[in-house]
């Protein structure tokens, strides 16, 4: 584990002084003040931040700007990386645009409320955008190419390429009933009942005082003995498996009828039980843990298949390696946070098909499960695919954030509140981009850290990185202008 032991440097925002040029003025009259702002630059003359390539493609604002009208919104816009595109959103109203990063082509425009990014079909791949929904259900799902993948009603939930139809009148407090699992095109894969536990409910365990997140302060469902035959509420999907949470500490995986890693043979039928784990399993937090820890799905990621993974597909590894064909085979895995109300939680990376635990890592803080069966949003800017580094915020304790290597579960570094006034914003291309603030909120600048080590790569720059796409296109802000840069060459990106 690596922890920084020096404070972030003091950063002072630059102040631009504008000198008025002399002009012919009638004697006895003062020249009128020049209150007009300096013109927007059209060429980049600032300091290029780490991770940004040398080739400038275009600027977005003002004369000659290669951008549509939404970028001229009086209230301004915010720009977020979305796969290989940029999501541009107006600050003052629900206006949004998806723009291809490489050439600026507009792929989609809309005026509905955006619900946020949710995990896409590919583990560790780009997220999808959901808008126009209610809570975690319904709405429209869009990919980073502007293509609509799915539209659904308020009983339906999109789960990483699958669609789950909940029972009529479903609520987190009454989660039981009949569910249907479908493909996005409406083809039914499997239907099942989530049954209430047998026998009377025991007294609820006390939750944390003052719990406010989600339904964490609600009475937990009766635990009883873990029983996979009761099924559960679908809360995630990966690697041909749908993940069910029974609300009492049991997580199970059921087949969707496909096996992405099968090299032949019969695929399991939709609904077949692949594996199940309870939070008090000896391999997790132990049998003496009370109440039984609850699972939270934090995402799905490709990880090394392992030396003893004899069923890994060499063909898949060769395909990933391109012409070299020497990349290690990978398997789809699901990162689960096993949570207690007031004790530190445990991270466990489970093989999506077998449930095998690749690694576990105790977290420094308590991270109580929300308790509402809501799928978590996509990791998005918290995951750096170049280094496999995942940034995980902590809900409590002296460590507000840790960085974890998803391949082996090593805690790479932790960020402590008392060490630096730095707020990590997103990770991309081997770097973490964050805001450092001085005593005055206006006294701020961007700090760039090495994603795998937390070493400071740059600070005090006169420009900052706003967004970086999965394929490396970056938006850099300098003197009120946005510039788009092409990806850095491989040798420069690796430095």
N, C-alpha and C positions, 0 to 999 in steps of 0.2 A: 504494500500500500504506500502511496506517495501522498504527502500532504505539504502544501506550500507553507513556508515559514517566514515569508516576508510580505509586507503590505503592498498593495497595488500602488504604483507610482502616483504622485499627485499630478493631476491632469488639469490644465487650464485651457479653456476654450479660447481660441484666437479672436481678437477683436479687429474688425476691419475699419480702418480710418479712411475716410474719403476726403481728399483735399480738393477744394474748388479751384478750378483754373481761372486765371485772370481774364477779365472781359472788359470791353469798352463800356463805361458807365457814366452817365451825365454827372458833372461835379455837383456835390451836395446831396446826392441820392445814394442810399445803400443798395447794393445788389440784392435781388431777392434770393432767399435761401434755396438751395437745390435739394429738394426733398425726394427726388426720384431715385429709386434704388439703382444700383449698378446693373448693367445688362447681364443676363445669364451667360455664362461661358459656353462655348460650343466645342472647345477642345479641352482635354484633361491635362492640367499642369500641376496636379497635386502629387502626393506620395502614394504609390500603389501599395495597398495592404497585402500581407501574405495571403497566398491562396488564390490571388487574382492574376489572370493571364495578362501578357503585355499588349495584346491586340484589342484596341478600342473599336467596337462595332458601330455604335450610334449613341446619340444623346436623346433624351426624351422630352424636354420642355423647351418652349420658346421657338424662335425662327429656325426652321430646318429640323426641328425635332421629329423623330420618327415615332410618333405616338398618336393614338386616337384621342377624341375629345374628353374622355373621362379624366385624363391626366391634367386637364385644365380646370378641374372642379375648384370653386372658390375656397371650400373648406379643406382642400388637400386630399391626398390619397395615401394609403398604406399598401405596400407591396410585399408579398410572401412567396417564397419558392413553393411550387406545386409540381413535383415530379420533374419533368423537363420543360416546364412552363412557369410563368409568373401569374399569380392571382393578384389583380389590382382591384382594390375596394375603396369606394369613396368614404370619407370620414363622416360626412353630414347626412347621408341617406343610403338606402339599400340599392346601390348600383355596383355591379361587379363585372369583371372582365377576365377571361383567361387568355393570355398572350403567349404564343410560342417564343421561347427565349432566343432561339438561334436567328430568327429573321423578323420578329415583331408582329407576325401575322396574328390577327384576332381570331381565336378559335371558338369563343363563346362569350355572350353577353347576357346579363340577366338583372332583374330588379326585385328579386325575392330575397328574404332574409337568409343568410348563409348560416347553417347550423355548425359547420366546422368540418375538419378533416377526420375521416374514419379509416381504419385499416383496409387496404386493398386486397385483391386475391393473392398476391405474391408475397410470401414471408420476407420481410426486410426490404420489400420493393416500395414503389411510390404509393402514397395514400390515394383515396378518392375523396371527392368533395360532396357533402350532402347539404341540400338546401330545401326550404319550404316544408320541413317536417314539424312534428309535434313531440317535444321531449326527445327521446332517443328513437322514435318510430316514424315511419312514413317519409314522405318527401321524394326528392329526386337525387340520384347519385350520378356523378359526372367524373370521367377520368381526365388525366392531364392533357389529353388530346382534344378535349371538348366534346367527347362522345357521351351521350346519355346511356348509362349501363342499366339503370333500373328506375322505376317509379312505383310507389306503393302507398297504401292507406295507413291509417293510424293504428292498425293492429299488426303491421308488418315491420320487421327490423332487418336491415341489411347487415350481414356478418361475413366480411371478407370473401365475397363471391357467392355466398349463400343468402337465402331469404328465409326468415322464420316468421310464421303466422301464429300469433298468440291467441289464447282463448278470448271470447267475447267478454268484456268487462274486466280484463286482466289488470291487476295492480300488484306492486311489490309486496303488499301486506297479504294478498290472497293470490299467490302465484300458481295455484294448481289448476289442472284442467288439460284439455287436448291441444297439442301443438302440431304444426305441420312444418316440415323442412322442404324448401323448394329451390330449384335453380332460378337464376334471375329471369329466365324466359318464362317462368311459371310452371315448368315441369315439376311434378311432385316427386320427391325422393323418398320421403319417409314421414309417417305420422305416428304419434305416440301420446300417452297420457302421463302427466306428472301427478303421482298419487300422494295424498296426504299420508303422514306417518301413522302407523297403527297405534291405537291406545291413546289415553288422555295425555295432553301436553303437560310436561313438568313445569315447575316454576322457572321463569326466565332468569338467565344469569344477569348480574348487574353489568351495565355498560359503563363507559367512561363518563365522568361527570362533565356536563356541559358539552357533550358531543353535538356537533352541528352539521358535519359534512354528510350530504346525502341523507340516507335514512339510518345513519350509524347510531342514532339515539333511540331507534325503534326497538321493541322487544324482538330478540332473535327467534327464529322458527324453532320448534322443538327439535332436539338433536336426535335422541334415540341412537340405535346402532346404525352405522353406515350401511345403506342398502341400495346398490346400484340399480336393482330392479324397479325402484320407484322413479328412476330417471331424474329430471331436473329442468331448470330453465336454461336454454341455450344462451351462452354469453361470449362465444368466440368460435373460430374455425381456423384450421390450418392443416396442410398435408393430408387432405382427404378425411379429416376428422372434424366433427362438431363437438364442442366442449359444453358440458352441462354442469350447472351448479345447483345443488339441492337446498341451498340456504342454511345448511347446518354443518358445513365443513367438509363435504364430499364433492370432489371434482372427478368427472368421468369423461371419457372420449368415446363417441359412437361413430361408426363408419358412415360415410356419405355414399359408399358404393364405388369409390375410385381409390386407387393406390398409386400415387405419383412415383413411388420408388420401386414398384413391383417389376421384376424382371421376367415375369411369366407366372403362370399358375392362376388359380381362381382368386378373384377379388372378393373381399367380404361383402355381404349384403348390406344395403342401407339399414342403419339402426343396430347393427351388430356391435356388441360391447368390445372395445379395443383394450381399455385399461381404466382403472379407477384408483384414486388416492384420497385418503382422509388426512386432514391437517395434523392429527395426532399420531400419524404413522411413525414408527421408530426411525425411518430414514429421513423424516422431516423434523418436527418439533417434539416428538416423543409422546408416549402414552399417558404420561402424568400431566400433560398440558390441559388446563381448564381455563375457560371454555375451549371447545375444539376450535383451532385456528380456521379462519375463513380464507378461501382463495380469491385472489384478484388476478385477472389475466392482464399482463402488461404488454403483450405483443408476441408476435411470431417472427423467428429469425432463422436463417440458414446457419448451421454450425458444422464444424468438422465431424465427419461420420465416426471417427475414432478408429484406433488400431484394430479393435476387435469387432468392428462392424462388418461382418462378412457378407451381409446382404446389401451393402452399398453398391450403387450402380457405377462401375468404372466409366461407362459411356457418358453418364451425366457429368462426371468430373472432366472428361475429355472435352465435352462440349463447352463447359464453362472456361476451359483453358485456352480456347481458340486454337490457333495452329500448333501451340506448344503441346497441348494434350497432357500436361503433367500436373494439373491442379488436383488437390486432394478431394475425394468425393465428399459431398455434403448431405446433411439430412435436415428436414424441417423440425424445428423445436419450438416449444411454447414456454415463455417466461412467466412464471407464476409467483406472485407475492403471497405468502401464507401469513395472515395477519392476526394479531391479538389486539384487544382494546387498548391496553396500556403497556405492553411489553414490546421490545424490538421485534420486528418482523423478519421473516426468512425468505430470501429469494431462492427459487429452484428452477432450473432449466430442464424441462421434461421433453423427451422425444415425442413428437406429435402422434406417431403411430403406435408406440409401445409403452409410453409413459416412463421409460427408463430415465433416471435422473442423471444428467450429464454432470451437473455441479450444483452446489448450494453455497449461499453466502449470507451470513447474518447481516442485517442492516443496522446502522447505528441508532435509528430512532423507531418509535412506534408509528405505524401507518395503518390505522383502523380501516377495515373494509367498509365501503359505503353502505352495503346492505340492500341496495335497490336493484340488483341484477343488471344494471345498465352497463353495456359494453364501454370500455374506456376509449377515449379518442386516440387517434394515431400518434405514435411517438413523434413523427414529423421531424422538426429541427432538433430534437433531443438525441437523435441517433446519427452518428457519423459512419457511413458505410465504408469509407476509405480505411478506417482503423478498427472498425467494429466496436467503437466506443459508444456506450449509452449513458446519457445523463439522467439520473434519477433523483428528483426532488424528494426530500424527507418531510413528513408532516409535523414532526416534533423533534426536540433535542437541540444540541449545540451544532449539529452538522446539517445545514439546510439542503446539501446536494452532494451526491457521490457520483463518480464515473466508474463504470464497470465494463470490462471486456466481455462481450456476449459469448465469445468462443470458449473461454475457459473459466469464467466467473471471477477473475482476479479483480479486486478493487484497485483501480489504477491511481486514484487520488480522491481526496475529499476536500470540500470547500467549507471553511468554518466562518461563521458570522463575525468573529472577533479579529479576523486576520486581514480582511480587505473589503472595501466598499465596492464590490464588483457583482454585477448581476448578469450571469451568462444568458445570452439571448438565443443562440442557435449554434449548432455544430455542422460543419460541412468541409469536405476535402482535406481532412486531417487537422482542422483548426476549430477552436471554439471562439465565437465572437461575442463579446460582452460589453456592457456599459459600466464604466468606472465613474464614480461621483465623488466630488470633494465635499466640503462642508456646506457649500451652496449648491442646490440642485442644478443651477445654471452652469456650474463649473464641472462639466462632464465631457467625456470623450470615450472612444472605443478602445478596448484592450483586446488583443488577439493572443490566444493561448494555444500551445500545442495540445491537441486533443488527448493524446496518450500519456502526456507527462505533466501537464499544467504549467510547463515552462512558458514564460512570457516571450512570444514571438515578435510582438510590436506593441507600442503604446505611444500616445501623444501624437498620432498622425493627424494630418489636416483633412482627411477624408475618412469615410467609414463605409463598411459593407452592409447593405440593407438586406440582401437575399442572394443565395447561391443555389442553383438548380442541381438536380442529381447528376447531370452531365457537365457541370462546372461553369455554366454561364453565370456571371455575377453582375449585380447592380451596385455601383459605388456612388455615393453622394459626396459632392464636392462643390462648395460655394453655391448652394441652393439648386444645383443641377444634378440630375441623375444620368449616369453613364453606364452603358452596357458593355461588358468585356467578354471576349471569347474565353473558353477554358484555357487554363495554364497548360503548357507542354508537360509531358509526363515527368521529365527530369526536373523541371522547376516545381511542379506540384509535390514532388516527393521530398523536396528539401526542407 
